[in-house]
């Protein structure tokens, strides 16, 4: 039941999100960068070539219907 779910705001690792969704981690990264996958945020520091990813447990659940328990990662 949804009311029993707890979203603590901890990040879901890209690899875990990819595994749950049956996708490659690069698919998750590129879809988030291109704003095609609304499950969190991407950030690239000025002058950097690398992105940082935050996958929200709540947004991930709302988009996929899959609950990620950060206590079990």
One Martini backbone bead per residue (centre of mass of N, CA, C, O) as a GRO file, in nm:
protein
   73
    1UNK     BB    1   0.097   0.035   0.020
    2UNK     BB    2   0.153   0.366  -0.015
    3UNK     BB    3   0.137   0.462   0.294
    4UNK     BB    4   0.404   0.271   0.366
    5UNK     BB    5   0.589   0.453   0.225
    6UNK     BB    6   0.939   0.557   0.226
    7UNK     BB    7   1.097   0.879   0.162
    8UNK     BB    8   1.439   0.985   0.219
    9UNK     BB    9   1.611   1.113  -0.045
   10UNK     BB   10   1.791   0.917  -0.140
   11UNK     BB   11   1.992   0.801  -0.366
   12UNK     BB   12   1.975   0.641  -0.673
   13UNK     BB   13   2.155   0.448  -0.842
   14UNK     BB   14   2.195   0.412  -1.169
   15UNK     BB   15   2.236   0.102  -1.173
   16UNK     BB   16   1.972   0.038  -1.019
   17UNK     BB   17   1.770   0.173  -1.207
   18UNK     BB   18   1.850   0.007  -1.455
   19UNK     BB   19   1.784  -0.272  -1.343
   20UNK     BB   20   1.484  -0.221  -1.282
   21UNK     BB   21   1.427  -0.119  -1.596
   22UNK     BB   22   1.607  -0.280  -1.809
   23UNK     BB   23   1.868  -0.098  -1.841
   24UNK     BB   24   2.115   0.099  -1.927
   25UNK     BB   25   2.295   0.336  -1.770
   26UNK     BB   26   2.327   0.520  -2.023
   27UNK     BB   27   2.028   0.560  -2.072
   28UNK     BB   28   1.969   0.709  -1.812
   29UNK     BB   29   2.166   0.942  -1.846
   30UNK     BB   30   2.068   1.050  -2.125
   31UNK     BB   31   1.769   1.089  -2.050
   32UNK     BB   32   1.824   1.295  -1.825
   33UNK     BB   33   1.986   1.507  -1.981
   34UNK     BB   34   1.731   1.520  -2.203
   35UNK     BB   35   1.457   1.519  -2.038
   36UNK     BB   36   1.310   1.205  -2.064
   37UNK     BB   37   1.363   1.142  -1.741
   38UNK     BB   38   1.157   1.215  -1.450
   39UNK     BB   39   1.372   1.118  -1.171
   40UNK     BB   40   1.556   1.392  -1.161
   41UNK     BB   41   1.896   1.510  -1.155
   42UNK     BB   42   2.129   1.720  -1.330
   43UNK     BB   43   2.492   1.797  -1.310
   44UNK     BB   44   2.728   2.053  -1.431
   45UNK     BB   45   3.013   2.175  -1.390
   46UNK     BB   46   3.199   2.423  -1.452
   47UNK     BB   47   3.438   2.282  -1.678
   48UNK     BB   48   3.303   2.015  -1.699
   49UNK     BB   49   3.233   1.674  -1.838
   50UNK     BB   50   3.070   1.587  -1.585
   51UNK     BB   51   2.805   1.429  -1.435
   52UNK     BB   52   2.549   1.454  -1.196
   53UNK     BB   53   2.328   1.229  -1.012
   54UNK     BB   54   1.973   1.242  -0.916
   55UNK     BB   55   1.763   0.992  -0.775
   56UNK     BB   56   1.441   0.990  -0.687
   57UNK     BB   57   1.243   0.783  -0.514
   58UNK     BB   58   0.969   0.921  -0.573
   59UNK     BB   59   0.994   0.969  -0.881
   60UNK     BB   60   1.052   0.677  -0.950
   61UNK     BB   61   0.785   0.564  -0.847
   62UNK     BB   62   0.593   0.743  -1.017
   63UNK     BB   63   0.713   0.638  -1.296
   64UNK     BB   64   0.740   0.303  -1.235
   65UNK     BB   65   0.625   0.165  -0.949
   66UNK     BB   66   0.906   0.144  -0.802
   67UNK     BB   67   1.051   0.052  -0.502
   68UNK     BB   68   1.323   0.203  -0.318
   69UNK     BB   69   1.532   0.068  -0.064
   70UNK     BB   70   1.803   0.215   0.086
   71UNK     BB   71   1.852  -0.002   0.319
   72UNK     BB   72   1.915  -0.238   0.078
   73UNK     BB   73   2.191  -0.125  -0.081
   0.00000   0.00000   0.00000
